[in-house]
Amino acid sequence: MFDIIVIVPLAFAALSIITRDNVYSAISLAAAALAVALVYALMNIYYIVFAIILIYIGAVVLLILITASMFGHVERMPINYRLSVLVLVIVSLIPLTYLAGNVAVSPLKLGFPEVNALLLSRLDVVQALIVLFASIVASLLIAIETSRKGGK
Amino acid sequence: MSEILLAAALAVMLLGLYGMSTTRDLVRMVIMMEVLTVGAFLAVLPSATAIPSLGITLALILIGGVAAETVLLVALIYRYYRYTGTTDTMTMDRGKETP
């Protein structure tokens, strides 16, 4: 089971290189990141799963997708891309059903008290969160300034 | 298990490096850099299973660094596109090695 799910991000990464269009390449990248989040979920590390899905896919990959849509050209999706995505999604569903079974057995593990206990007992996580938000805010401000500066 | 994970991480990172080195498009270069990052996420997983707090810290730092880097690169690509009207690196006439 674990060997199969490890192959999925590898396959989506290869798909993002094989695809000629940047938009489809970015979509494959999002799928690869989602597969990595699935691997983390299989190992019961749900905090990183939320971080990958919310921050990485929800912000970073979305930004790349919009950039690819703005500066790239959209081609017709080739049939082999559709087929390969279909096969990969089916392969991904197998461990997802396994994961769904695991979560249903112990739903209380996802509760907030565990998150609070982790934040209180592990100060390094709080420091990492501070670094994370500070770097994101600073880079956003610099990026806005860079794109507004001068220009034609 | 961690050997399989590290092998897969290395393979994904090599794929990203290959894609980055074989393209001339700036947007595609950023996408390939993100593929490399996905490999780095996989490489963090063995340490996250051994010491969860270390894994969470590494993953958060990785996400923060990548988010900051990507936003800056996209802003620079936007600036370059406004000046040249293209995202092809072959149109750059400065910062290259001269033959």
gemmi code that builds the backbone of each chain (N, CA, C; Angstrom):
import gemmi

chains = {
    "A": [
        ("MET", (0.823, -1.212, 0.000), (0.000, 0.000, 0.000), (0.860, 1.266, 0.000)),
        ("PHE", (1.855, 1.266, 0.892), (2.680, 2.458, 1.016), (3.522, 2.685, -0.241)),
        ("ASP", (3.972, 1.581, -0.852), (4.782, 1.702, -2.068), (3.976, 2.334, -3.201)),
        ("ILE", (2.686, 1.968, -3.252), (1.842, 2.503, -4.332), (1.669, 4.013, -4.163)),
        ("ILE", (1.399, 4.441, -2.921), (1.126, 5.869, -2.707), (2.387, 6.701, -2.895)),
        ("VAL", (3.566, 6.126, -2.668), (4.802, 6.879, -2.891), (5.045, 7.104, -4.385)),
        ("ILE", (4.542, 6.167, -5.198), (4.734, 6.304, -6.652), (3.882, 7.441, -7.209)),
        ("VAL", (2.741, 7.738, -6.561), (1.793, 8.722, -7.116), (2.414, 10.125, -7.258)),
        ("PRO", (3.075, 10.703, -6.204), (3.694, 12.022, -6.429), (4.794, 11.993, -7.479)),
        ("LEU", (5.483, 10.852, -7.551), (6.526, 10.701, -8.572), (5.915, 10.741, -9.972)),
        ("ALA", (4.791, 10.049, -10.126), (4.134, 10.009, -11.434), (3.588, 11.382, -11.816)),
        ("PHE", (2.992, 12.091, -10.855), (2.461, 13.424, -11.171), (3.593, 14.406, -11.462)),
        ("ALA", (4.747, 14.250, -10.779), (5.900, 15.113, -11.072), (6.391, 14.865, -12.494)),
        ("ALA", (6.440, 13.586, -12.875), (6.846, 13.261, -14.249), (5.844, 13.817, -15.248)),
        ("LEU", (4.559, 13.753, -14.880), (3.507, 14.270, -15.768), (3.646, 15.785, -15.959)),
        ("SER", (4.047, 16.486, -14.899), (4.190, 17.940, -15.022), (5.362, 18.298, -15.932)),
        ("ILE", (6.329, 17.396, -16.073), (7.434, 17.672, -16.995), (7.043, 17.295, -18.414)),
        ("ILE", (6.320, 16.178, -18.548), (5.941, 15.703, -19.884), (4.975, 16.680, -20.551)),
        ("THR", (4.051, 17.251, -19.777), (3.056, 18.155, -20.359), (3.722, 19.404, -20.909)),
        ("ARG", (3.309, 19.808, -22.093), (3.926, 20.984, -22.734), (3.365, 22.296, -22.199)),
        ("ASP", (2.067, 22.257, -21.859), (1.404, 23.492, -21.441), (1.676, 23.780, -19.968)),
        ("ASN", (1.986, 25.035, -19.666), (2.310, 25.405, -18.292), (1.126, 25.233, -17.347)),
        ("VAL", (-0.094, 25.472, -17.860), (-1.280, 25.377, -16.996), (-1.471, 23.937, -16.524)),
        ("TYR", (-1.387, 23.000, -17.459), (-1.542, 21.597, -17.086), (-0.378, 21.137, -16.229)),
        ("SER", (0.776, 21.705, -16.486), (1.944, 21.385, -15.670), (1.719, 21.824, -14.222)),
        ("ALA", (1.132, 23.020, -14.050), (0.840, 23.512, -12.698), (-0.242, 22.670, -12.022)),
        ("ILE", (-1.228, 22.214, -12.814), (-2.266, 21.346, -12.243), (-1.652, 20.023, -11.783)),
        ("SER", (-0.734, 19.490, -12.580), (-0.054, 18.251, -12.180), (0.778, 18.469, -10.922)),
        ("LEU", (1.368, 19.663, -10.818), (2.137, 19.990, -9.616), (1.236, 19.983, -8.384)),
        ("ALA", (0.051, 20.570, -8.514), (-0.897, 20.568, -7.397), (-1.280, 19.148, -7.018)),
        ("ALA", (-1.468, 18.303, -8.021), (-1.816, 16.902, -7.737), (-0.662, 16.184, -7.038)),
        ("ALA", (0.570, 16.494, -7.452), (1.736, 15.871, -6.801), (1.826, 16.302, -5.337)),
        ("ALA", (1.579, 17.586, -5.078), (1.610, 18.079, -3.692), (0.497, 17.442, -2.872)),
        ("LEU", (-0.664, 17.257, -3.504), (-1.779, 16.606, -2.807), (-1.437, 15.158, -2.473)),
        ("ALA", (-0.733, 14.504, -3.385), (-0.326, 13.114, -3.125), (0.679, 13.054, -1.974)),
        ("VAL", (1.565, 14.051, -1.900), (2.513, 14.095, -0.780), (1.753, 14.302, 0.533)),
        ("ALA", (0.736, 15.169, 0.501), (-0.091, 15.379, 1.696), (-0.787, 14.088, 2.095)),
        ("LEU", (-1.163, 13.297, 1.110), (-1.799, 12.002, 1.383), (-0.817, 11.051, 2.067)),
        ("VAL", (0.449, 11.106, 1.631), (1.479, 10.264, 2.278), (1.627, 10.663, 3.744)),
        ("TYR", (1.646, 11.982, 4.006), (1.723, 12.458, 5.393), (0.502, 12.007, 6.188)),
        ("ALA", (-0.660, 12.046, 5.552), (-1.882, 11.633, 6.249), (-1.845, 10.151, 6.583)),
        ("LEU", (-1.250, 9.363, 5.688), (-1.120, 7.929, 5.968), (-0.213, 7.675, 7.162)),
        ("MET", (0.735, 8.604, 7.389), (1.628, 8.457, 8.542), (1.063, 9.142, 9.795)),
        ("ASN", (-0.187, 9.594, 9.716), (-0.892, 10.232, 10.855), (-0.257, 11.544, 11.304)),
        ("ILE", (0.346, 12.305, 10.377), (0.900, 13.625, 10.717), (-0.014, 14.660, 10.061)),
        ("TYR", (-1.104, 14.980, 10.753), (-2.150, 15.775, 10.118), (-1.833, 17.271, 10.068)),
        ("TYR", (-0.948, 17.742, 10.951), (-0.626, 19.178, 10.957), (0.042, 19.587, 9.644)),
        ("ILE", (0.966, 18.741, 9.190), (1.654, 19.054, 7.930), (0.692, 18.919, 6.748)),
        ("VAL", (-0.241, 17.999, 6.866), (-1.248, 17.852, 5.790), (-2.032, 19.145, 5.627)),
        ("PHE", (-2.474, 19.716, 6.759), (-3.221, 20.979, 6.689), (-2.347, 22.095, 6.127)),
        ("ALA", (-1.069, 22.137, 6.551), (-0.166, 23.189, 6.058), (0.047, 23.054, 4.558)),
        ("ILE", (0.242, 21.828, 4.088), (0.474, 21.630, 2.647), (-0.766, 22.022, 1.856)),
        ("ILE", (-1.920, 21.560, 2.325), (-3.137, 21.814, 1.543), (-3.531, 23.298, 1.607)),
        ("LEU", (-3.494, 23.887, 2.808), (-3.972, 25.269, 2.937), (-2.965, 26.276, 2.381)),
        ("ILE", (-1.706, 26.159, 2.806), (-0.727, 27.189, 2.420), (-0.096, 26.867, 1.070)),
        ("TYR", (0.388, 25.630, 0.928), (1.147, 25.328, -0.290), (0.232, 25.250, -1.517)),
        ("ILE", (-0.756, 24.374, -1.462), (-1.643, 24.239, -2.632), (-2.575, 25.441, -2.731)),
        ("GLY", (-3.111, 25.875, -1.587), (-4.104, 26.949, -1.615), (-3.537, 28.307, -1.958)),
        ("ALA", (-2.264, 28.532, -1.688), (-1.691, 29.850, -1.973), (-0.606, 29.783, -3.043)),
        ("VAL", (0.423, 28.982, -2.795), (1.596, 28.997, -3.681), (1.270, 28.430, -5.058)),
        ("VAL", (0.692, 27.222, -5.068), (0.405, 26.591, -6.363), (-0.677, 27.359, -7.118)),
        ("LEU", (-1.622, 27.923, -6.367), (-2.663, 28.734, -7.020), (-2.045, 29.968, -7.685)),
        ("LEU", (-1.083, 30.593, -7.013), (-0.389, 31.744, -7.592), (0.335, 31.342, -8.877)),
        ("ILE", (0.997, 30.192, -8.837), (1.713, 29.703, -10.025), (0.727, 29.391, -11.149)),
        ("LEU", (-0.406, 28.818, -10.783), (-1.423, 28.474, -11.785), (-1.941, 29.740, -12.472)),
        ("ILE", (-2.192, 30.776, -11.676), (-2.676, 32.035, -12.257), (-1.601, 32.661, -13.131)),
        ("THR", (-0.342, 32.609, -12.678), (0.762, 33.144, -13.485), (0.894, 32.389, -14.801)),
        ("ALA", (0.783, 31.066, -14.728), (0.871, 30.265, -15.949), (-0.277, 30.578, -16.892)),
        ("SER", (-1.451, 30.843, -16.329), (-2.600, 31.184, -17.178), (-2.414, 32.551, -17.826)),
        ("MET", (-1.771, 33.483, -17.090), (-1.586, 34.839, -17.630), (-0.520, 34.876, -18.715)),
        ("PHE", (0.608, 34.228, -18.460), (1.754, 34.373, -19.361), (1.932, 33.207, -20.318)),
        ("GLY", (1.123, 32.196, -20.181), (1.276, 31.060, -21.075), (0.197, 31.043, -22.129)),
        ("HIS", (0.241, 30.051, -22.981), (-0.833, 29.882, -23.956), (-1.503, 28.550, -23.656)),
        ("VAL", (-2.822, 28.537, -23.811), (-3.572, 27.329, -23.466), (-3.712, 26.460, -24.703)),
        ("GLU", (-3.275, 25.227, -24.587), (-3.426, 24.282, -25.684), (-4.565, 23.335, -25.367)),
        ("ARG", (-5.003, 22.633, -26.386), (-6.027, 21.621, -26.124), (-5.415, 20.492, -25.341)),
        ("MET", (-6.182, 20.012, -24.360), (-5.649, 18.946, -23.524), (-5.541, 17.657, -24.345)),
        ("PRO", (-4.348, 17.107, -24.484), (-4.218, 15.880, -25.271), (-4.873, 14.701, -24.555)),
        ("ILE", (-5.278, 13.717, -25.336), (-6.034, 12.599, -24.783), (-5.173, 11.786, -23.824)),
        ("ASN", (-3.853, 11.699, -24.091), (-3.029, 10.881, -23.201), (-2.912, 11.521, -21.820)),
        ("TYR", (-3.007, 12.858, -21.775), (-2.978, 13.531, -20.472), (-4.223, 13.159, -19.668)),
        ("ARG", (-5.381, 13.185, -20.339), (-6.622, 12.829, -19.648), (-6.573, 11.395, -19.128)),
        ("LEU", (-6.100, 10.507, -19.988), (-6.044, 9.101, -19.595), (-5.107, 8.899, -18.406)),
        ("SER", (-3.936, 9.540, -18.464), (-2.972, 9.336, -17.385), (-3.484, 9.938, -16.073)),
        ("VAL", (-4.169, 11.082, -16.154), (-4.738, 11.664, -14.936), (-5.812, 10.749, -14.356)),
        ("LEU", (-6.630, 10.170, -15.240), (-7.680, 9.257, -14.782), (-7.074, 8.057, -14.059)),
        ("VAL", (-6.026, 7.485, -14.661), (-5.383, 6.310, -14.048), (-4.777, 6.685, -12.696)),
        ("LEU", (-4.117, 7.844, -12.637), (-3.478, 8.254, -11.389), (-4.502, 8.543, -10.298)),
        ("VAL", (-5.631, 9.123, -10.694), (-6.675, 9.406, -9.695), (-7.230, 8.104, -9.133)),
        ("ILE", (-7.418, 7.115, -10.010), (-7.929, 5.814, -9.540), (-6.929, 5.168, -8.586)),
        ("VAL", (-5.630, 5.259, -8.945), (-4.594, 4.689, -8.075), (-4.571, 5.421, -6.731)),
        ("SER", (-4.791, 6.749, -6.764), (-4.779, 7.527, -5.523), (-5.976, 7.204, -4.634)),
        ("LEU", (-7.078, 6.786, -5.254), (-8.286, 6.526, -4.462), (-8.123, 5.302, -3.561)),
        ("ILE", (-7.257, 4.378, -3.948), (-7.088, 3.143, -3.158), (-6.567, 3.472, -1.751)),
        ("PRO", (-5.430, 4.202, -1.618), (-4.996, 4.543, -0.257), (-5.917, 5.536, 0.433)),
        ("LEU", (-6.652, 6.333, -0.349), (-7.567, 7.299, 0.271), (-8.691, 6.565, 1.015)),
        ("THR", (-9.184, 5.490, 0.429), (-10.220, 4.703, 1.106), (-9.650, 4.052, 2.366)),
        ("TYR", (-8.393, 3.624, 2.266), (-7.721, 3.051, 3.441), (-7.619, 4.090, 4.545)),
        ("LEU", (-7.255, 5.319, 4.129), (-7.109, 6.417, 5.102), (-8.467, 6.756, 5.720)),
        ("ALA", (-9.505, 6.778, 4.897), (-10.852, 7.093, 5.394), (-11.266, 6.083, 6.462)),
        ("GLY", (-10.927, 4.832, 6.269), (-11.213, 3.811, 7.268), (-10.485, 4.063, 8.564)),
        ("ASN", (-9.230, 4.483, 8.463), (-8.410, 4.750, 9.654), (-8.974, 5.915, 10.460)),
        ("VAL", (-9.362, 6.980, 9.759), (-9.859, 8.175, 10.447), (-11.190, 7.882, 11.112)),
        ("ALA", (-11.999, 7.048, 10.466), (-13.306, 6.729, 11.032), (-13.165, 5.947, 12.341)),
        ("VAL", (-12.071, 5.194, 12.471), (-11.884, 4.418, 13.701), (-11.574, 5.342, 14.868)),
        ("SER", (-10.739, 6.376, 14.627), (-10.349, 7.261, 15.730), (-10.531, 8.721, 15.340)),
        ("PRO", (-11.776, 9.213, 15.344), (-12.017, 10.593, 14.905), (-11.546, 11.628, 15.916)),
        ("LEU", (-11.381, 11.217, 17.194), (-11.016, 12.192, 18.216), (-9.564, 12.647, 18.097)),
        ("LYS", (-8.764, 11.925, 17.318), (-7.358, 12.296, 17.177), (-7.195, 13.622, 16.450)),
        ("LEU", (-8.231, 14.044, 15.719), (-8.123, 15.277, 14.943), (-8.606, 16.502, 15.728)),
        ("GLY", (-8.925, 16.342, 17.014), (-9.518, 17.433, 17.770), (-8.549, 18.540, 18.112)),
        ("PHE", (-9.093, 19.668, 18.572), (-8.271, 20.840, 18.882), (-7.385, 20.687, 20.121)),
        ("PRO", (-7.788, 19.951, 21.186), (-6.915, 19.849, 22.357), (-5.513, 19.371, 22.028)),
        ("GLU", (-5.402, 18.476, 21.055), (-4.068, 17.997, 20.695), (-3.237, 19.110, 20.078)),
        ("VAL", (-3.879, 19.940, 19.264), (-3.161, 21.053, 18.638), (-2.692, 22.033, 19.713)),
        ("ASN", (-3.592, 22.326, 20.662), (-3.223, 23.253, 21.727), (-2.083, 22.711, 22.565)),
        ("ALA", (-2.141, 21.428, 22.904), (-1.077, 20.822, 23.703), (0.240, 20.863, 22.966)),
        ("LEU", (0.182, 20.629, 21.673), (1.419, 20.673, 20.874), (2.006, 22.078, 20.857)),
        ("LEU", (1.140, 23.079, 20.684), (1.628, 24.456, 20.626), (2.192, 24.896, 21.971)),
        ("LEU", (1.584, 24.423, 23.061), (2.062, 24.836, 24.381), (3.356, 24.119, 24.749)),
        ("SER", (3.473, 22.852, 24.351), (4.637, 22.083, 24.780), (5.824, 22.264, 23.848)),
        ("ARG", (5.588, 22.608, 22.605), (6.681, 22.719, 21.635), (6.822, 24.159, 21.179)),
        ("LEU", (7.736, 24.869, 21.799), (7.890, 26.282, 21.453), (8.501, 26.459, 20.074)),
        ("ASP", (9.273, 25.438, 19.606), (9.910, 25.577, 18.297), (8.878, 25.656, 17.176)),
        ("VAL", (7.726, 25.024, 17.386), (6.657, 25.125, 16.387), (6.126, 26.552, 16.322)),
        ("VAL", (5.978, 27.187, 17.481), (5.506, 28.572, 17.507), (6.514, 29.488, 16.817)),
        ("GLN", (7.793, 29.256, 17.093), (8.819, 30.071, 16.429), (8.787, 29.857, 14.918)),
        ("ALA", (8.622, 28.598, 14.502), (8.548, 28.329, 13.064), (7.341, 29.013, 12.442)),
        ("LEU", (6.227, 29.037, 13.181), (5.031, 29.720, 12.671), (5.278, 31.221, 12.531)),
        ("ILE", (5.985, 31.802, 13.507), (6.299, 33.237, 13.434), (7.160, 33.523, 12.221)),
        ("VAL", (8.194, 32.686, 12.004), (9.063, 32.857, 10.834), (8.258, 32.726, 9.551)),
        ("LEU", (7.354, 31.749, 9.557), (6.521, 31.513, 8.375), (5.691, 32.741, 8.018)),
        ("PHE", (4.957, 33.266, 8.991), (4.086, 34.406, 8.702), (4.895, 35.664, 8.408)),
        ("ALA", (6.010, 35.855, 9.120), (6.833, 37.038, 8.865), (7.404, 37.005, 7.459)),
        ("SER", (7.905, 35.841, 7.029), (8.492, 35.770, 5.690), (7.435, 35.945, 4.614)),
        ("ILE", (6.257, 35.389, 4.847), (5.205, 35.525, 3.835), (4.751, 36.980, 3.721)),
        ("VAL", (4.553, 37.641, 4.849), (4.099, 39.039, 4.822), (5.172, 39.927, 4.188)),
        ("ALA", (6.451, 39.732, 4.587), (7.532, 40.551, 4.031), (7.664, 40.341, 2.536)),
        ("SER", (7.594, 39.077, 2.094), (7.743, 38.820, 0.664), (6.571, 39.361, -0.130)),
        ("LEU", (5.376, 39.317, 0.446), (4.228, 39.893, -0.248), (4.398, 41.399, -0.430)),
        ("LEU", (4.848, 42.082, 0.630), (5.051, 43.534, 0.535), (6.111, 43.865, -0.514)),
        ("ILE", (7.236, 43.130, -0.496), (8.306, 43.391, -1.463), (7.832, 43.089, -2.880)),
        ("ALA", (7.043, 42.007, -3.025), (6.554, 41.656, -4.357), (5.622, 42.727, -4.903)),
        ("ILE", (4.763, 43.277, -4.057), (3.857, 44.344, -4.500), (4.669, 45.566, -4.930)),
        ("GLU", (5.678, 45.908, -4.143), (6.525, 47.055, -4.482), (7.282, 46.816, -5.779)),
        ("THR", (7.809, 45.581, -5.949), (8.579, 45.257, -7.159), (7.723, 45.374, -8.402)),
        ("SER", (6.484, 44.879, -8.329), (5.659, 44.902, -9.528), (5.083, 46.293, -9.811)),
        ("ARG", (5.017, 47.158, -8.801), (4.451, 48.498, -9.026), (5.511, 49.515, -9.412)),
        ("LYS", (6.788, 49.162, -9.181), (7.858, 50.141, -9.367), (8.033, 50.480, -10.858)),
        ("GLY", (7.992, 51.747, -11.194), (8.308, 52.203, -12.552), (7.513, 51.470, -13.608)),
        ("GLY", (8.214, 51.069, -14.652), (7.597, 50.245, -15.680), (7.087, 51.041, -16.846)),
        ("LYS", (6.790, 50.306, -17.929), (6.285, 50.948, -19.137), (4.858, 51.418, -18.911)),
    ],
    "B": [
        ("MET", (11.277, 1.410, 4.908), (10.266, 2.352, 4.417), (10.865, 3.719, 4.129)),
        ("SER", (11.776, 4.160, 5.057), (12.361, 5.480, 4.831), (13.271, 5.481, 3.614)),
        ("GLU", (13.839, 4.290, 3.277), (14.671, 4.222, 2.073), (13.834, 4.463, 0.824)),
        ("ILE", (12.652, 3.854, 0.806), (11.747, 4.057, -0.339), (11.368, 5.531, -0.456)),
        ("LEU", (11.063, 6.136, 0.697), (10.665, 7.548, 0.707), (11.794, 8.437, 0.195)),
        ("LEU", (13.009, 8.175, 0.701), (14.128, 9.018, 0.279), (14.453, 8.808, -1.194)),
        ("ALA", (14.313, 7.566, -1.675), (14.545, 7.310, -3.100), (13.526, 8.050, -3.951)),
        ("ALA", (12.253, 7.999, -3.517), (11.203, 8.721, -4.254), (11.454, 10.227, -4.195)),
        ("ALA", (11.876, 10.724, -3.027), (12.163, 12.158, -2.901), (13.293, 12.575, -3.819)),
        ("LEU", (14.330, 11.744, -3.857), (15.472, 12.051, -4.730), (15.055, 12.041, -6.198)),
        ("ALA", (14.197, 11.058, -6.554), (13.732, 10.971, -7.937), (12.916, 12.208, -8.317)),
        ("VAL", (12.028, 12.632, -7.421), (11.207, 13.823, -7.711), (12.103, 15.060, -7.829)),
        ("MET", (13.087, 15.160, -6.925), (13.975, 16.332, -6.990), (14.804, 16.332, -8.278)),
        ("LEU", (15.255, 15.130, -8.689), (16.007, 15.047, -9.943), (15.135, 15.402, -11.142)),
        ("LEU", (13.864, 14.980, -11.091), (12.931, 15.349, -12.164), (12.783, 16.872, -12.240)),
        ("GLY", (12.659, 17.499, -11.072), (12.535, 18.957, -11.038), (13.775, 19.639, -11.582)),
        ("LEU", (14.943, 19.133, -11.197), (16.193, 19.721, -11.695), (16.314, 19.542, -13.207)),
        ("TYR", (15.908, 18.349, -13.686), (15.954, 18.086, -15.133), (15.031, 19.048, -15.883)),
        ("GLY", (13.822, 19.190, -15.355), (12.865, 20.094, -16.004), (13.345, 21.530, -15.986)),
        ("MET", (13.979, 21.910, -14.875), (14.463, 23.293, -14.780), (15.606, 23.561, -15.749)),
        ("SER", (16.437, 22.543, -15.958), (17.603, 22.758, -16.814), (17.281, 22.629, -18.294)),
        ("THR", (16.136, 22.051, -18.632), (15.838, 21.852, -20.046), (14.808, 22.832, -20.593)),
        ("THR", (14.375, 23.790, -19.795), (13.372, 24.733, -20.296), (13.967, 26.129, -20.443)),
        ("ARG", (13.321, 26.905, -21.305), (13.751, 28.305, -21.483), (12.699, 29.273, -20.971)),
        ("ASP", (11.557, 28.733, -20.579), (10.455, 29.584, -20.127), (10.577, 29.853, -18.628)),
        ("LEU", (10.457, 31.124, -18.258), (10.635, 31.489, -16.845), (9.541, 30.903, -15.956)),
        ("VAL", (8.280, 30.926, -16.457), (7.165, 30.394, -15.665), (7.352, 28.892, -15.442)),
        ("ARG", (7.788, 28.212, -16.489), (8.003, 26.769, -16.367), (9.157, 26.469, -15.403)),
        ("MET", (10.146, 27.357, -15.388), (11.252, 27.179, -14.442), (10.745, 27.220, -13.000)),
        ("VAL", (9.822, 28.160, -12.731), (9.255, 28.260, -11.378), (8.454, 27.001, -11.049)),
        ("ILE", (7.697, 26.493, -12.039), (6.919, 25.273, -11.810), (7.853, 24.108, -11.485)),
        ("MET", (8.952, 24.012, -12.223), (9.898, 22.916, -11.970), (10.577, 23.069, -10.609)),
        ("MET", (10.784, 24.321, -10.206), (11.334, 24.556, -8.869), (10.357, 24.047, -7.800)),
        ("GLU", (9.077, 24.196, -8.069), (8.078, 23.695, -7.122), (8.036, 22.168, -7.114)),
        ("VAL", (8.287, 21.555, -8.270), (8.398, 20.086, -8.299), (9.544, 19.642, -7.390)),
        ("LEU", (10.635, 20.381, -7.449), (11.773, 20.110, -6.568), (11.356, 20.243, -5.097)),
        ("THR", (10.509, 21.226, -4.829), (10.030, 21.431, -3.458), (9.168, 20.262, -2.988)),
        ("VAL", (8.359, 19.723, -3.906), (7.536, 18.557, -3.559), (8.441, 17.388, -3.147)),
        ("GLY", (9.559, 17.243, -3.850), (10.543, 16.230, -3.457), (11.114, 16.502, -2.076)),
        ("ALA", (11.332, 17.770, -1.773), (11.846, 18.133, -0.448), (10.829, 17.800, 0.644)),
        ("PHE", (9.532, 17.979, 0.335), (8.482, 17.598, 1.291), (8.551, 16.103, 1.590)),
        ("LEU", (8.787, 15.316, 0.544), (8.890, 13.871, 0.752), (10.129, 13.535, 1.573)),
        ("ALA", (11.218, 14.294, 1.364), (12.462, 14.017, 2.082), (12.345, 14.345, 3.570)),
        ("VAL", (11.429, 15.249, 3.918), (11.241, 15.633, 5.325), (10.470, 14.551, 6.089)),
        ("LEU", (9.710, 13.744, 5.359), (8.795, 12.794, 6.008), (9.472, 11.811, 6.966)),
        ("PRO", (10.636, 11.192, 6.649), (11.250, 10.271, 7.626), (11.579, 10.943, 8.954)),
        ("SER", (12.071, 12.187, 8.894), (12.360, 12.878, 10.159), (11.069, 13.241, 10.897)),
        ("ALA", (9.998, 13.484, 10.139), (8.718, 13.806, 10.785), (8.128, 12.594, 11.488)),
        ("THR", (8.378, 11.413, 10.940), (7.871, 10.216, 11.617), (8.716, 9.880, 12.845)),
        ("ALA", (10.039, 10.172, 12.776), (10.908, 9.875, 13.921), (10.682, 10.876, 15.057)),
        ("ILE", (10.799, 12.170, 14.734), (10.579, 13.232, 15.741), (9.528, 14.175, 15.170)),
        ("PRO", (8.277, 14.055, 15.583), (7.197, 14.842, 14.956), (7.415, 16.356, 15.022)),
        ("SER", (7.902, 16.870, 16.167), (8.053, 18.330, 16.262), (9.116, 18.838, 15.291)),
        ("LEU", (10.174, 18.039, 15.112), (11.214, 18.421, 14.152), (10.658, 18.438, 12.733)),
        ("GLY", (9.852, 17.425, 12.409), (9.270, 17.348, 11.081), (8.330, 18.507, 10.798)),
        ("ILE", (7.504, 18.842, 11.801), (6.571, 19.960, 11.625), (7.334, 21.265, 11.450)),
        ("THR", (8.391, 21.448, 12.253), (9.192, 22.672, 12.137), (9.846, 22.770, 10.769)),
        ("LEU", (10.441, 21.655, 10.325), (11.098, 21.661, 9.007), (10.089, 21.948, 7.900)),
        ("ALA", (8.923, 21.310, 7.982), (7.911, 21.501, 6.940), (7.407, 22.938, 6.917)),
        ("LEU", (7.202, 23.530, 8.106), (6.720, 24.918, 8.147), (7.763, 25.885, 7.592)),
        ("ILE", (9.033, 25.658, 7.947), (10.093, 26.520, 7.416), (10.185, 26.370, 5.900)),
        ("LEU", (10.052, 25.121, 5.433), (10.088, 24.854, 3.990), (8.950, 25.580, 3.274)),
        ("ILE", (7.750, 25.474, 3.835), (6.592, 26.124, 3.209), (6.768, 27.645, 3.208)),
        ("GLY", (7.235, 28.194, 4.346), (7.440, 29.650, 4.413), (8.469, 30.138, 3.423)),
        ("GLY", (9.584, 29.419, 3.351), (10.637, 29.805, 2.395), (10.166, 29.730, 0.966)),
        ("VAL", (9.470, 28.646, 0.638), (9.003, 28.453, -0.740), (7.957, 29.504, -1.114)),
        ("ALA", (7.054, 29.810, -0.166), (6.018, 30.813, -0.454), (6.663, 32.173, -0.726)),
        ("ALA", (7.628, 32.560, 0.114), (8.292, 33.847, -0.074), (9.044, 33.895, -1.396)),
        ("GLU", (9.764, 32.820, -1.679), (10.570, 32.742, -2.900), (9.692, 32.801, -4.151)),
        ("THR", (8.588, 32.068, -4.120), (7.707, 32.011, -5.283), (7.076, 33.367, -5.566)),
        ("VAL", (6.624, 34.035, -4.511), (5.980, 35.346, -4.695), (6.973, 36.326, -5.322)),
        ("LEU", (8.206, 36.314, -4.830), (9.215, 37.226, -5.390), (9.528, 36.886, -6.844)),
        ("LEU", (9.681, 35.586, -7.140), (10.001, 35.194, -8.513), (8.879, 35.550, -9.476)),
        ("VAL", (7.634, 35.341, -9.033), (6.499, 35.681, -9.897), (6.451, 37.190, -10.146)),
        ("ALA", (6.754, 37.978, -9.107), (6.783, 39.435, -9.287), (7.878, 39.839, -10.278)),
        ("LEU", (9.034, 39.189, -10.186), (10.118, 39.500, -11.120), (9.760, 39.086, -12.551)),
        ("ILE", (9.080, 37.931, -12.680), (8.640, 37.496, -14.013), (7.664, 38.507, -14.590)),
        ("TYR", (6.763, 39.015, -13.762), (5.789, 40.015, -14.202), (6.498, 41.275, -14.695)),
        ("ARG", (7.520, 41.696, -13.940), (8.301, 42.881, -14.341), (9.000, 42.628, -15.682)),
        ("TYR", (9.600, 41.451, -15.810), (10.331, 41.127, -17.039), (9.373, 41.067, -18.224)),
        ("TYR", (8.180, 40.530, -17.996), (7.191, 40.430, -19.070), (6.722, 41.810, -19.501)),
        ("ARG", (6.608, 42.724, -18.532), (6.166, 44.077, -18.883), (7.204, 44.790, -19.744)),
        ("TYR", (8.475, 44.489, -19.520), (9.531, 45.148, -20.294), (9.731, 44.513, -21.663)),
        ("THR", (9.696, 43.193, -21.727), (10.065, 42.510, -22.970), (8.883, 41.902, -23.714)),
        ("GLY", (7.756, 41.663, -23.020), (6.607, 41.043, -23.677), (6.756, 39.550, -23.861)),
        ("THR", (7.736, 38.952, -23.223), (7.923, 37.506, -23.325), (8.504, 36.971, -22.024)),
        ("THR", (8.409, 35.653, -21.853), (9.025, 35.032, -20.671), (10.137, 34.073, -21.086)),
        ("ASP", (10.622, 34.251, -22.320), (11.689, 33.391, -22.825), (13.045, 33.915, -22.341)),
        ("THR", (13.856, 33.020, -21.804), (15.159, 33.471, -21.289), (16.138, 33.811, -22.414)),
        ("MET", (15.860, 33.329, -23.634), (16.784, 33.608, -24.734), (16.747, 35.076, -25.150)),
        ("THR", (15.691, 35.783, -24.733), (15.618, 37.204, -25.087), (16.421, 38.075, -24.128)),
        ("MET", (16.921, 37.490, -23.057), (17.723, 38.278, -22.111), (19.072, 38.600, -22.741)),
        ("ASP", (19.442, 39.878, -22.660), (20.732, 40.238, -23.239), (21.744, 40.654, -22.160)),
        ("ARG", (21.358, 40.537, -20.918), (22.305, 40.850, -19.844), (22.342, 39.703, -18.839)),
        ("GLY", (23.452, 39.617, -18.111), (23.583, 38.583, -17.090), (23.914, 37.221, -17.660)),
        ("LYS", (24.298, 37.157, -18.948), (24.650, 35.880, -19.555), (26.168, 35.760, -19.683)),
        ("GLU", (26.613, 34.535, -19.854), (28.037, 34.330, -20.138), (28.292, 34.722, -21.585)),
        ("THR", (29.359, 35.484, -21.811), (29.685, 35.865, -23.183), (30.602, 34.807, -23.795)),
        ("PRO", (30.365, 34.439, -25.035), (31.187, 33.386, -25.655), (32.635, 33.849, -25.906)),
    ],
}
model = gemmi.Model(1)
for chain_id, residues in chains.items():
    chain = gemmi.Chain(chain_id)
    for i, (resn, *xyz) in enumerate(residues, 1):
        res = gemmi.Residue()
        res.name, res.seqid = resn, gemmi.SeqId(i, " ")
        for name, pos in zip(("N", "CA", "C"), xyz):
            atom = gemmi.Atom()
            atom.name, atom.element = name, gemmi.Element(name[0])
            atom.pos, atom.b_iso = gemmi.Position(*pos), 0.0
            res.add_atom(atom)
        chain.add_residue(res)
    model.add_chain(chain)
structure = gemmi.Structure()
structure.add_model(model)
structure.setup_entities()
